[in-house]
Amino acid sequence: MIIGVDIGGTKVAAGLVDSTGEITHKTRVPMIPAGDAATGFAAVANAVEAIFSLAPEARGAVTGIGLCAPGPLDPKTGVVLNPPNVPCWRGFPLAAETQRAFGVPARVDNDANAAGLAEVLWGAGRGYSNVFYATLGTGIGAGIVLDGKILHGRTGSAGEGGHVTIDYRGPRCACGKFGCIEALAAGPAIALRARGKLAGGGASRILELAGGLEQIRAEHVGQAFREGDAVARQVLEETAFLLTVWLGNIVDLLEPECMVVGGGVAELMSPFFADISKNLPRWAINQRAGEIPLVMARYGADAGIAGAAALCG
């Protein structure tokens, strides 16, 4: 048994994960991101202790604790460097502190890397050694697993697939670059595209669901699409095209055996997966690009817990 801990700016979620990747118990406690380092770590310790309370048999049987933490971080040393979302942890040795507190090995990594590893060990990427994982949501994160191991790069910063530029004249991304796939196809970009199409006063179910132009979110576009709305279909078709261009670059760079996609926007886009696969050869020099499975991730909202556990799997 392994405990997986998913740390965010507002919450710490923890779960007990068995050898098949099943999350048997889970809990959630508030994170205190702006106090001192000890207060922040107390939230992590409280979450782990809550799991032991839910499953007393786990105490003494847990073989490791994995932690997904906000970056930047060093996965080799387990040190959280300078995370904007958790300012209390500047140069904080999260793995070492966890190991000291609970007496079992601890590993730290970012959420997309870890979630990709969980999908290879237990999820939709099982049976493959070389997998590209992406999580599509408010942002776009990615993880690369080669020969069954996370590709970290020289400093631990490899795998930032969401910040691959596909249009250098495109909109400025929050990262500072222009035309990143995150700035073009994440949830806020889908909402922005819908607003642009409806700004002239056109009729659409999207507007009815949102209650106004400025209130439009990606989920309204998805719901309107499921109800047969033409504008919503157009918005999502354009998003699928942008994702195809992006994944064509990924295939030419990595040629993974499988591409696994998770997150709320991935669920929204899943009706277009077959079209993306069919059109990939137009956007890759690899003419067998369309043979690579493009599949939904096993883990939804629990990807952080499963991913953290996978670090010790």
N, C-alpha and C positions, 0 to 999 in steps of 0.2 A: 504493500500500500504506500501511496505517495500523497503528500498534501501539495496542492497547487494553490498559489496565492496570486491574485490579480489586483495590482495596486493602481488606483487612479487618483486624480486630484481631489475627488470628493468621497470615494468609498474604497474599502478593501473587501474583495470577495475571496472566499477560500472554499476549497472543496477537497474531499477525500476521494482519490481516484484509484481504482483497482487495476489489475494487470491487463484487462481488456480495454482500458480507457473509459470505463463506466464511472460516472461521478455518482457516488453512493450517498454522500451527505454534503450539504453546502450551507454556507452562511455569508452574511454581509454586515459589515460594521462601518461607521463613518471614518473617513480619513481626516486627520488634522494637518493640512499641508503647510501652514504658514508659521507654526510655532517653532520649537527647537527639535533637533534630530531625535532625541529620546521620546518626545511626545508622538512624533510621526511613527517611530518604530513600535511604540506601545500599541498603536492601532493594528499593526501587523501581528504582534504577539497575541492580542485579544482575539483576532480572527482565528489564529491557529488553535488557541485554547478553546475557543467555541466549538471547533471541529472535534477536539478530544472530548468535550462534554457531550456532544451529540453521539459520538462513537467511542466509548471508553476502551473498547477492544483495540483501537488503533494506537493507543499510547504504548510505546515499547515495540510496536509492530511496524511503524512507519519507517521506511528505509531512506527517505530523503524529502526535502522541502524545496520545491521550485518556486521562483518568484518572477512574475512579469512586472517590470517597473518602468516608469516613464524615463525616457532617455534625455540627454545622452548618458550612456553608461558603458562600462568596460566589462564585457561578458567573461573575459579571461580571469579577471581579479574579483568580479562581483561587486565592483564599486560603482555607485550612482554618482555621476560627475557634477552636473549642474542643471537639474531639470526645471524648466520654467513652471510646470504644473505643481511641482512639489519643492518649493524653495527651501524648505527646512533641511533637505538632504543635499548638501554641497560637499562632494568628495566623501560620501557616506559609505562605509564598507558593509553593505546590506547582507551579502552572503555570509561574511564572517560573523556578523552580529546574530544572524539567524542560527548559524551553526552553534555559536556559543550558548544561545538561549535554550536550544532544544536538543543539542547533542547528536544531531544527525547531519549528513552532508547537505549543503544548500547550494543551489545554482541560480544565477540571475541572468535574464536576457530581456529584449524588448518583445512586445506582445505579438507582432506579426511574425518574427522569426520563430518564436515559441509555438504559435498556433500552426504554422506550417509544419513544424516537426510533429506535432500531435496528429495532424492529418496523415502524415506518412506512417507513423507508428500504429495508429488506431482508426483512422478515418477514411476519407474518400481517396487518399493517396496511398493507401496500404497496398503493398506488393510492388511499389515502384521505389527505386533508389534516388532518382533525379526528378525533383518536383519543383515547379514554380507555384507559390501560394500568394494570393492577393486577397486583401480584405477591402471591400468597397463600402464606404459609409459616408460619414461627414468628411472624411479624408480618404486617401487611398494608401494603405500600407502594403508591404510585400515582404516575403521571405523566400530565400533560395536554399533548397536542400539538395546537396550533391553527395552521392555515395552515402546517403543516409545521415549526413551531418550538415548542420547549418553552415552556410558560407558567411563568415564574419568579415572577411577582408582584413586589411593590415591593422586597422585600429578598432574594429568592431562595427564599422559604419556601412558595410556592404548591404546590398539588397534594398536600397531605397527606390524601389520600382515605381512608386507613385510620383516621383519627381523626375521621371524621364520626360524630356521635352519632345512633344510631337508637332509643335507649331511655334517656332521661335518668335512669330509675330502675334502670338495668342495672348490671352489675358495674363496678368501678373498673378502668380501663385503666392500664397501666404509665405512660402519659403524664400521669396525674392526673385526666383527665376520666372521666365515667361513660358506659357504654353505647356506646363506640366500636365500630365494626364489627370492629376488631382484637380487642377483648376478647370478642367474641361468636362470631367465625367463623374466627379463625386456628387453627393447629394445636393449641396448648395448650387453647383453648376447646373444640375438638372432643373432645379427650381428657377434659376435665373433664365435658362433657355425658355422655359414655359412662360415666364413673365414677359420676356421679349416678344414672344409670338402673340400674346394677348393684350399687349400694351395699347394696340390700336383700337381696342373695343370689340374684338371678336367674341363670339359665344363659345363657351366650352364648359363641360361638366367640372373641369379643374377649378374654375372660378367659383362654382356653386359649393363645391366641397371645402374650398379654402376660406370662403367668405370675403374675398377681396384679393386684388392683385398682389399687394405686398405680403399677404399671409401665405402665399403659395409655397408649399414644401414638396420635396420629392415624393413623399408618401401620397400626397393628393394626386400627383401625376400618375402614380402607379394604380391608385384606386380608379381614377377616370379611365385609364387604359383598360383595366379589367371590365369596365362597364361599356367599352366599345367607343370611347371618345377619340375622334380623329386627330385632334391636336396633340393629345397625350401620346398616341401612337407615333406621330411624327417626331416628337421630342425624344422618345425612347429609341426610335430607329436611328436618329442622328447620334445619340449616345452610343449605341451599339457599333456604329461606324467608327467612332473615335476609339472605342475599346479594341476594335479589330486592328486598326493601324498600330496601336500600342502593342498588342499581343504579337503582331507580326514582327516587330522589333525584338521582342523577348524571345520568340522562337529562333530568329536568326542569330541571336547572341548566345542562347543557352541550349536550344533544342531539348527541352525537358521531355520526360516520358509522359508526364501528366501535368495539367494545369488545374489547380483547385482554387475556387473562388468562394469567399464567404462574406458576411456582412449584409446589412439591410438592403443596400443598393444592388447587391448580387442577386438577392431574391427577386427584386424588382426587374432585373435584367434577364433572369433565367429563361423566359420565353424566347429570348433572342440568341441563346447559346448556339443552337443549331445553325443559324444564319452566320454567326461570327465564325464558327468552324468552317463553314462552306466557303466563306469569303477570305479566310486567312491566306490561302496561296496567292491572292492578288497583292497582299501586303507583306509577303515574305519571299525571299529568293528560294527558300526551301519549299519545293513544290509538294512535299508530303506533310506540310504544316497542318493541314486539315485532318490528318490521321491522329493527332495528339488529343486525347480525351480532355474536354473542358467540362468540369463537373462542380456541382455545389458541395461546399464543405459539410462535413458531418456536424461540427460544433457551431451552433449559432451564438446566442448570447453568452454561452459558457466557454467560448474559445480561449479566453484568457486563463481560466482555471485549468482546462485541459492542457493548454500549451505550457503553462508553468510546470505542471506535473510531468509533461513529456521531457523537460530538461533533465529530470532525474530518472527517466524511464529506461 
